[in-house]
Amino acid sequence: MTDEPGKDLAPRQPQPPAPQIPQPPEPPIDPEQLRQFQEFQRFQEYQRYQEATGQAPQPPKPQGKRWWLVVLGSRIFWRALTFLFIVIAALWAYNHYFGTDDPGDIAQDSGGVTGPAQGLSAPAGLQGTVGMFYKHVSFADTTRACTLFLRDDVRQKFANAYGASDCAAAVKTLKAQVTSVDKYQQVMFPPDMLKTPATTKVTIDSCALTVEGGPRLGTFVVEKVNAGWVITDWSPSACG
């Protein structure tokens, strides 16, 4: 007898599914690489546009902060502004509560001279009243020189001694006799005159001074009026 076909064949078993090989996780996207990739895409678009039209579009400008916003957001700016405000406030407070006396308080009979008598803090010395008088003459500063005299009659006496119509004209006449401004404004006073006076009235004779580069300017009577020393009298001296 013949075998039936397929009778001796075992039924085919279903094949098990192939094992799933785990895929490695995708690496996270680097923001910097993404930015560079996007810029590269924009550059390609820019090139294609240039090839198609023959015109180059203006690339977009980066949107940066305005300079004044950067300044206002700076700590250094606000610290500097605060420091400046403190300095201004301190200066105002000092001048308000400890300011010096107004030299205009010592004005008396200023006559035709512009401004009141301007007294300095010492009668002698380079920064004293007589020292500054020599300096003003060396520069022909008629206003400042003549306002060191307290009264108009003393100014006129000084002018008459030099054959001038007024104090300002006398200062100009003396200026013409100055041969060295640098030496003339550096009048040297003897040590006794540089001490703080024991009285409020002193006499300073130009003959006792070391004067170079110009004429000697007579004898000054200097008095302390309020906070400043002013010339209250003048006369020619034996040496000039």
C-alpha positions in Angstrom: 0.0 0.0 0.0 1.2 3.4 -0.7 1.8 6.0 1.9 -0.4 9.0 1.9 1.6 12.1 1.1 2.4 14.2 4.0 1.3 11.6 6.5 4.7 11.2 8.0 5.4 14.9 8.3 5.2 16.4 11.7 3.1 19.5 12.0 5.2 22.7 11.7 5.6 24.5 15.0 5.3 28.3 15.0 8.7 30.0 15.2 9.3 32.2 18.3 9.6 35.9 17.6 13.2 37.2 17.1 14.5 38.8 20.3 14.3 42.6 20.3 17.7 44.2 20.5 17.4 47.3 22.7 18.3 50.4 20.8 20.6 52.9 22.5 18.8 56.0 23.7 19.1 59.1 21.4 21.7 61.5 22.8 20.2 64.8 24.1 20.2 67.7 21.6 23.1 70.1 22.3 21.6 73.7 22.2 24.9 75.1 20.8 24.9 72.5 18.0 21.2 73.2 17.3 22.0 76.9 17.0 24.9 76.3 14.7 22.8 74.0 12.5 20.0 76.6 12.3 22.5 79.3 11.3 23.9 76.9 8.7 20.3 76.5 7.3 19.8 80.2 7.2 23.1 80.6 5.4 22.1 78.1 2.8 18.8 79.9 2.3 20.7 83.1 1.9 22.9 81.6 -0.8 19.9 80.1 -2.7 18.2 83.5 -2.6 21.4 85.2 -3.8 21.7 82.7 -6.7 18.1 83.1 -7.7 17.8 86.9 -7.6 21.3 88.0 -8.0 20.8 90.4 -5.0 22.0 89.8 -1.5 19.4 90.5 1.2 20.6 92.2 4.3 21.3 89.6 7.0 19.2 90.2 10.1 20.9 92.3 12.8 21.2 90.9 16.2 18.9 92.4 18.7 21.2 93.7 21.4 20.3 95.7 24.5 20.4 99.5 24.2 23.4 101.1 25.8 21.3 103.1 28.3 19.5 100.0 29.5 22.9 98.4 30.1 24.1 101.4 32.0 21.0 101.6 34.2 21.3 97.9 35.0 24.9 98.3 36.1 25.7 98.2 39.8 28.8 100.3 39.2 26.7 103.1 37.7 24.4 103.2 40.7 27.3 103.1 43.2 29.0 106.0 41.4 25.8 108.0 41.3 25.3 107.4 45.1 28.8 108.4 45.9 28.5 111.6 43.8 25.2 112.4 45.6 26.9 111.9 49.0 29.9 114.2 48.0 27.5 117.0 46.8 25.5 116.7 50.0 28.6 116.9 52.2 29.9 119.9 50.3 26.6 121.7 50.6 26.4 120.9 54.4 29.9 122.1 55.0 29.4 125.4 53.1 26.0 125.9 54.8 27.2 125.3 58.4 30.9 126.2 58.3 31.2 128.6 55.4 33.7 131.5 55.7 32.7 135.0 56.4 31.6 137.1 53.4 34.3 139.6 52.6 31.6 142.0 51.6 30.8 142.5 55.3 33.9 144.7 55.6 33.0 147.1 52.9 33.1 150.7 53.9 33.1 153.8 51.6 34.4 151.9 48.5 34.1 155.0 46.4 34.5 154.6 42.7 36.3 151.3 42.9 34.4 148.2 41.7 33.7 145.8 44.6 34.1 146.1 48.4 37.4 146.0 50.2 38.8 142.5 50.1 40.6 141.6 53.3 42.9 138.6 53.6 43.5 136.4 56.6 47.0 137.8 57.4 48.6 141.3 57.0 51.9 140.1 55.7 53.3 137.1 53.8 52.9 136.0 50.2 49.2 135.3 50.8 48.7 138.3 53.1 47.3 141.6 52.3 50.6 143.4 51.5 52.0 140.4 49.7 48.9 140.1 47.5 49.0 143.9 46.8 52.5 143.5 45.2 51.2 140.5 43.3 48.2 142.4 41.9 50.5 145.2 40.8 52.8 142.8 39.0 49.9 141.7 36.9 48.3 145.1 36.6 45.2 143.8 38.3 43.7 147.2 39.1 40.5 146.0 40.6 41.9 143.5 43.1 44.8 145.8 44.1 42.7 148.9 44.7 40.0 147.0 46.6 42.6 146.1 49.3 42.3 149.8 50.4 39.4 150.2 52.8 38.6 153.8 52.0 38.6 156.0 48.9 40.7 158.8 50.5 43.5 156.2 51.0 43.3 155.1 47.4 43.6 158.8 46.3 46.6 159.4 48.5 48.3 156.4 46.9 47.4 157.7 43.4 48.7 161.2 44.2 52.1 159.9 45.3 52.7 158.5 41.8 51.2 161.4 39.9 48.1 159.4 38.8 44.5 160.4 38.6 43.2 157.5 40.6 44.3 154.2 42.1 43.9 152.1 38.9 46.1 154.6 37.0 48.7 154.4 39.7 48.8 150.6 39.5 49.3 150.7 35.7 52.1 153.2 36.1 53.9 150.9 38.6 53.3 147.9 36.4 55.3 149.6 33.7 58.3 149.7 36.1 58.2 145.9 36.8 61.1 144.2 35.1 60.4 140.6 36.3 56.9 139.5 37.2 58.1 136.2 38.8 60.5 137.9 41.1 58.3 140.9 41.9 55.4 138.8 43.1 57.6 136.8 45.5 58.2 139.6 48.0 60.1 138.3 51.1 59.0 139.4 54.6 61.2 139.3 57.7 60.3 136.5 60.2 58.7 139.0 62.7 56.1 140.1 60.2 55.1 136.5 59.5 54.0 135.9 63.1 50.4 136.3 64.2 50.0 140.0 65.2 49.3 140.7 68.9 47.2 143.7 67.9 44.6 144.4 65.2 46.7 147.2 63.6 50.2 146.8 62.2 52.5 148.9 60.0 54.5 147.3 57.2 57.3 149.4 55.7 58.5 148.2 52.3 62.0 149.2 53.2 62.0 146.1 55.5 61.0 143.8 52.7 63.1 142.0 50.1 61.7 143.3 46.8 63.2 142.3 43.4 62.1 143.0 39.8 60.2 146.2 40.5 59.7 149.3 42.7 59.0 149.3 46.4 55.4 150.4 47.3 55.7 152.5 50.4 54.4 152.0 54.0 51.1 150.2 54.6 48.9 150.5 57.7 46.9 147.3 57.8 44.0 146.7 60.2 41.9 143.7 61.0 38.2 144.4 60.2 35.9 141.6 61.0 37.6 138.5 59.5 40.0 140.2 57.1 43.1 142.5 57.1 42.7 145.6 54.9 44.8 148.6 54.2 43.5 151.6 56.2 46.3 154.0 55.5 49.3 154.4 53.2 52.3 156.7 52.9 55.5 156.8 50.8 58.6 155.3 52.5 62.2 156.5 52.5 63.2 153.7 50.1 60.3 154.2 47.7 
